[in-house]
Amino acid sequence: MHMHISALATSVKIDVTAFMSEHSKASPEPSTAITAAWIGLMRTQKVVLAAIERELKAAGLPPLAWYDVLLELTRAKGGRLRPFEIEARTLLAQYNLSRLLDRLEREALVQREAFDADGRGCWVVVTDRGRVLKARIWTVYAGAIATHVGGRLDDASAVVLADLLARLRG
């Protein structure tokens, strides 16, 4: 379980060792209910994401991470962000993001433009082709959300769940 928590913490950029050493002495063990909620949250996230990824793959579309990057770029002013800004807005680690940006650029979904006069920094800019792919992915993704979340929750329950999850984010 500790390895799973460490992997999750890495994906959301938390130093779990420092966190545990700071909080283990002052914090009691989680209750059975809290532990069950944590396990349920992790398992549910894994199951729902896997189902969505399967639907994208069946439709001949790239993985959800591609959509996440294209979404953030289309939301950004001028359709462009610095790589560190993309990293901050997504759950992608820097090393995964660098490889993904290379793939997106090879597919002409994004292009890199120099940021500094000396060319050391860059913007990542979404292309028209990237905007089209994002829209195509969304049609399948939206249906998958409707099926795998909306098919199991009514709107009132979804509001309660969204509020509970927001409380966990702080």
N, C-alpha and C positions, 0 to 999 in steps of 0.2 A: 504494500500500500504506500510506503514511504517513497518508493521509486515513482509511482504514479503521481503522487502529490508533487514531487520534484519536477517531473516532466511538465505537469500542468503549470506549476509556478514559473518554470522557464519560459513557457509560451506566453505568460502574461507579465514577464519580466520582474518576478519577485525573487529575492535571495532567500530561499526557504531555510537554509541553515541559520542565517542571521536572524530571520524572523522567529524560528523555533527557539533559538537560544535566548532571544529577548523576551519571548512570551511564555515559554514552557514553565518557568518558575512561578510566574504570577497567574497563569491561566490554568483553571482546572481542566480535567479531561472533558471532552464533549459528551453530552448526554446521549443516550441511545437514540432518541428522536433526532437530534442534530446530526449524529453520524449517519443515520438512515437517510436523512434529507440530503446530505453530502453525496452519499453513494448513489442515491436516486438521481440527483442532478448530473453527476458524471456519466452514469450509464445512459440516461435519457439523451444527453447531448451526443454521446457516441452513436447511439442507435439512430437518432433523427438525422444527424449529419451523414451517416453512412447511407441512409435511404435516399437523401437528397443527392449525394454524389452518384449513387447508382442510376438515378433518373437522368442526371446530366450526361453520364456516360452512355446510357441507352439512347439518348437523343443525339449522340455524336458530338457532344459539347465538351469543352475543357473543364477541369476541376473548379470548384467553388472559389479557390484562392485567386484565379484569374478574374472572376467577377468582382471580388472584393477590391482588387487593385483598380480595375476599370471603373467601378462605382466611385471610389474616392477621387479618382482623377476627374471624372465627369462632374462631380460635385464642387470641385475646386475652381476658384476664380481662374479663368483662362484655360481651364482643362489641364493644369500643370501643377506639379508638386516636386519638391526635392525628395530624394529617396528616404531621408530620415523622417520626413513628414508622412510619407506613405507608411513607413514602419510604425510610427506613432498612432496612426489611424486604423491600422489593421492588427491582427494577432500574429503577423508573420515576423519571424526573427530575421535579423539583418542578413545572415548568410543565405537563408531561403529566399528572401526578397531579391537579393542580387541575382541569383540564378533565374528566378521567375521573370525579372525585368529583362534579362537577356533573351529568354524565350519569347516574351511578348514583343520585344523589338524585332526578333527574327521573323515573327509572324506579321510585322508591320501594324501591330495594334497600338504601340507606343513608339515614340522616338525620343532620343535624348538630345537636348540642346545645351550648349555651354551656358553656365551661369556666371562665372567669374571672367574677368578680362583675360586671365591667364589660362582659362579652360579647365581648371582643376575641379570645379563643381559643375553640377549639371541639373537641369530640369528634366523631369520625365513628363512628356506631353502625350495625352491621348490623341490618337488619330481618328479620322472619320470611320475607318475600318474597325477600330477599337470600340467606338460608340455603337456601331451596328451589332458587333458581337455581344456587347453588354446587353443590349435590348433583346437579342435572341436568347441569351442565357436566362434573362429575367422571365421570359414567358414560361420556361420549364421550371425555373426556381420558384416562381410565384405559385404555380400549380402544385409543386411539391410541398411548399409551406401550407397551402390550403388543405392538402391531403393529410400530411403527417402531423400538423399542429391543429389546424382548423377543423379537421375531421374528428378530432378527439376532444376539443374544447369548444364550448360556446363562448360568445363574446364576453359575457360576465366573468367566466372563469379565466379567460385570457387576460382581462384587466387585472384580476387579483394576482395571477402569476407574474405579469409584467411588473406590478408593484412590488411583489416579494423579491424578484430578481434585482430590481433597482435598489432595494434596501441592502442586498448583499454587495452590490458594487460600491456602496458608500455614499 
